[in-house]
Amino acid sequence: MSSSAPPLSPLTDSGGDRLHGRAWGVLLVLCGAVFLEGIDVAMLNVALPSIRSDLGMSTGALQWVMSAYVLGYGGFMLLGGKAADLFGRRRMFLSWLGVFVLFSGLGGLAVDGWMLVAARFVTGIAAAFMTPAGLSIITTGFPEGPRRNKALLVYSGTGAAGFSIGLVVGGLLTAVDWRWVFFAPVILSCLILAAALVLLPASERPGPPYGRPEPHGRPDEPHGRPVPHGHPGRQRRVDLPGALSVTAAIILLVLAVERAAHTTLGWTLGTFAAGLAFLCVFVLVERRAPEPLVRLGILRNASLVRADLAALLFSAGFFGFQFIAVLYLQELRGWSTLRTSLALLVIGADSVLSPTLTPRLVARYGNARVIFGGLLLAVLSYALFLPVGADWTYAAMFPALLLLGLAFSLAYGPLTIVATEGVDEAEQGLAGGILYTSFQFGAALGLSAVTAVDVAATGTDGSPQALLDGYHAALLVPLAAAVLATVISAFGLRPLKGRGAEMYAGTKDASVGAPR
């Protein structure tokens, strides 16, 4: 099971599979935070042209408004997840939500481009610490099984709703003044923070899952039994060399991907090589650290690794597709920001389906099969949109967009469940950090890849046909990513053998389709 310590009692006092009382209050607070993160990103996306006009930013400088957030979010996510495990999930959630409030407001007060970029970078760091802390409060507060699954599916659906609603709200607010795109989240953040102070349960500060290994034991393979909470042998030390090396590695890798379409090949390769070098340093450090930032043994969990890889590829395809769809509707078709937002709103069907349809499918078929079905629908969606024409009606686009919303509802929540299932309670923050790093790096990878392909295929010809040719070429990227994710997830469909099969057959949820 995922933990030797009992879950947080305020969330598990009620029997049965239903959520009651304070459990719903806590879940709504955490859902509010992930909704905030989704709406913040989406509103900024549609406000970028107005920001460039008002602050006099070049296209290259404007790119950094988004890239700075991605670098802060992706670069510090693993450290944020581990910090939640070491220093307390409630503490990390509340303190970094406060930072998110402060710097979101400062972004709205920016009078120069560099001020906005700096504010977005710190806001991304705040999200990197806040998000895995919130997820791990759910995964440690609800016991594994139907209740945790339902909580995670509601949580993921709310995050998706934030992004979808943010597209529309961002268009409306930008029509008034782009600064409200930053001020509106401040108001929402203050409400969430006030509710969190009252509702989030206090708990013992968690520590790493193991104390020091026995002599001659490897740090990622302790020979002794786990040291219980409160035991003097449990250490709460930050693995500073590991934190610095992995943060540098992720920032450089994300930077290389994010800037690939805007700089030279030599710069991209050099940055990528530097990122890989820091990643090698990180692995060497973790193998020798008495209290590693990332216990390498966690990567032996086949379900976790498979879910994280599928999440990376699914995110790459999803965000890459949305980016090309927006360019098609606005650049080629001449649609307004608000009209484009309303057209894409159908993708937000996942916000309704995730907490309603998906739990029933998971309970009946298990996470592995639901994920596989969602990824197949993503492949079908991208394939249907691939032959998009210069004069397509919205009715012609609608089936692909609706299928993508359904695909997201089936894949995103169950991937979150599998990526945190079977993980020790003291490492739930780390598991969440790895998952969200995968999502964020996948988004950066997908956006960079479709941009590079689009630019290469379009060339210097700005004619409508050249633009359409570029879109057609770029749309192959999300299709390929979805196909690869589907192939990876298919390995989770293999039947269990021996004792694992008996356990699978005996559980109502039956959520894992492969040995843990």
Secondary structure as UniProt FT lines:
FT   HELIX           9..11
FT   HELIX           21..55
FT   HELIX           59..87
FT   HELIX           89..108
FT   HELIX           113..141
FT   TURN            144..145
FT   HELIX           146..176
FT   TURN            178..179
FT   HELIX           180..199
FT   TURN            215..216
FT   TURN            219..220
FT   TURN            229..230
FT   TURN            232..233
FT   HELIX           240..258
FT   HELIX           260..262
FT   HELIX           265..288
FT   HELIX           296..300
FT   HELIX           302..327
FT   HELIX           328..332
FT   HELIX           337..344
FT   HELIX           345..349
FT   HELIX           350..353
FT   TURN            354..356
FT   HELIX           357..365
FT   HELIX           367..385
FT   TURN            386..387
FT   TURN            390..391
FT   HELIX           394..420
FT   TURN            421..422
FT   HELIX           425..427
FT   HELIX           428..458
FT   TURN            459..460
FT   HELIX           464..474
FT   HELIX           476..490
FT   HELIX           491..493
FT   HELIX           499..506
//
